[in-house]
Amino acid sequence: MPNACLFDPGIVIVPGCMFSGKTEELVKKARLCGYAGIRFQTFLPAIDTRADRSLREVFPDTISFSSSEELIAFAEANLDVPVMIVDEDQFGDENLPEVFDILARKYRRRVIGAGLPLDYLGKPFGPMPKLLTMATELRPQYAVCFKCGRGDATRSQRRVRFEGQVLVGSKEAYEARCITCFDPEEYLR
C-alpha cells in the first residue's frame, strides 16, 4: 500500500464488480478527508440517476457530469478543493483517463475513482481498462458470489433480458459472481 497523504496528487482507482463495496470505499475516503479538514467534491456521470446506493445518498451535493471536461472546469473554478471523488467511472466518456491525468498532474488533484472493470459479458467496460493502467494506486474490491458464497466475486452477472451494454440497475438486474459461477449468457435463458 503506497504511503500517500490523503491529498497528494495522484489517481486512485477502486475497481470491482457490482456489490463489492466500491461506493462504500469512496464514502470512506471522503469521510477521512472530512475528518482531516480536507475539502473534497463528489461526482457521478449523469447517466446514473439512482438516488439510493450511490454517492448521492450520502453526499446530496454530488455533482452530475455529462462530459469529463466538466471535471476540469470544476478544478479551475475551485482551486481550494484538492480531492475529487468520481463514482461509476465505467459510464465516463473516452476522455476520462486523460482528464484524470490532467487533474492529477496539472491541477495537482488527488482523483479517486471507482467503477466496474468488466461489463455483464465479462468484457472491458468503458474507460476502466485505461484508468487501471494509469492509476498511481489501485484498491480492488471483491464481493461474495451470490450463487456459491465464495468471497472472490469479480463479475457482474446480469439477471434480466436487455440487449444494450449499459443497464443502470441494482439487485433487480445484477448479481455478483465468482469466475466459476459467472455465465454471460444466463440472462438469455
N, C-alpha and C positions, 0 to 999 in steps of 0.2 A: 504494500500500500504506500503510495507516494506520501511524503511528509509535506504536503502543501497546506498553506494557510487557506482559510475559507474564502478569501477574496483574492488570492493570487490569480493573475491572468492564466487562462487555460480553457480547455474543452473537456468537460467530464460527461461521459455518455453512460446511461443506465439502460442497457438492453435487457429484454426479457419478453416472454410470451404473455398472453392475457392472464390475469390473476396472479402474477409473480411478485407484485408489490412495487412496481416501478414508480407509480404516483406516490405511494407512501414514502419511498426513498427521497423523492423530490420534496415532499412536505417536511420530512426530517431535516433535509439540508436547509430549507427555508427557515424552519424554526431555529436551527443553530445560528443562522445569520441574525435572526431577531434577538436571540439571547445575547449575542456578541455586539449588538448595536450596529450591525452592517446592513445597509439598505439593499433591498432586492426587489425585483419585479417578476411576476409570473406571467407566462404566455401560453396560449393554446391556438393551434390552427383553427380558422373559422369553421371548417367542415365539422369539427367536433362540437356539437351543441348540447351534449349531455350536461345536465346540472348536477347529477349525482355521480359518485365515484370519480370525480375529476378534481383538478386543482380549484375549480370554481367553487366547489362545495366548502373548501377550507379557506380559500382566499377569493372572496367575491370580487375583488378589484383586478382579477386576472384579465389580461388584455388579449382579445382575439385578433389574429392577423391573417390576411389573405395572401400576402407576399412576404417572403423572407426579408425583402428590402425594408419593410416596416420596422424590423428589429434594429437596423442601422439608424433609421430616423429616430427611434426611441433613444438609442445610445447617444446620438448627437445632441438631443434635446434634454437629456438627463445625465449630465456628467457626474453627478453625485450618487449614482446607483451602480456599484461595482459588480453586482451579481445579477445575472439574467437567467431565469429558470424556464425552460421550454419543454412542455409535455407533448406527447403524441407526435414525435418527430417524423414518424413514417408518413404522416399526412402533409409534411412540409414540401415545398417545391424543390426542383432540382438544384437551385442555388443555395439551399440551406447550409450545406457543408462549407461552401466558400464564405457565406455570411458569418457563420460561427467562427471561422478562421480570422476574418477581418475584425470581428468583435474582440477576439482574444488578443490578436497582435497589435492592431492599430488603435483600438479603443481601450485596450488593457482591461477587458472584462473577463470575469470568470463566468463561462456559459455552461450551465448544467442542463443537459437534455436527456430525455428518455423516450423510448419507442420500441415498437415491435421490429426485430431484425428480419423476421420472416412473415410472409402472408399466410393465408389459410391453406395454400397449396405447398407450403414449405419453401417457397421461392423468396429471394431477396426482395425486401419491401421498401419502395421509395428511396429516399436519400440515406437510409440507415447504413447500408454497406460502406459507403464513403465516409459517413460520420464515424463509424467504428475504426476505420483506418486512420483518421485524422485526430482522434481523441488523444489528449495528453494523460487521461485517466479513464479506465473502464471499471464500472461497478455492476457486473452482470447479476441479474436476479433470476431465481428459479421458482417454479410453482410446484404444487403437488398435483400429480396426474389424477384427473377426475375419474379415470377408468380403473387404474390398478393401485393407486395410492402411493406410488414412488415419489420421492421428493426431488426429482431431477427433470421435471417437465420443462421443455424448451419450445414447444409447438403450440399454436392456437388452432384447435380443431373447430371448424365451422359445423354447426348443427342444423342449419336451415338452408333450404334451396334458394340461392341467389347467385346470379351469374357474374356480377362485377367483382373486381378485386377489393374495392372499398365498400364495406358494410359496417357502419359505425354501430356498435352494439355492445352488449354485456353478456350475462349468463343466459339470456334468452336465445342468443345466437352462437355463443362460443363456449368451449371448454379448454382447459389446459391439458395437454397430453405429453407423455414422455415419447421418445422417438420410437419405442416399440409399439405403443398403442396408437400412435398417430396414423390416420388413414385419410389422405387428402380427398378421396372420392366418396367417403362415407356419407356426406350430406346429399349425394345424388340418389342414394338408396332409400 
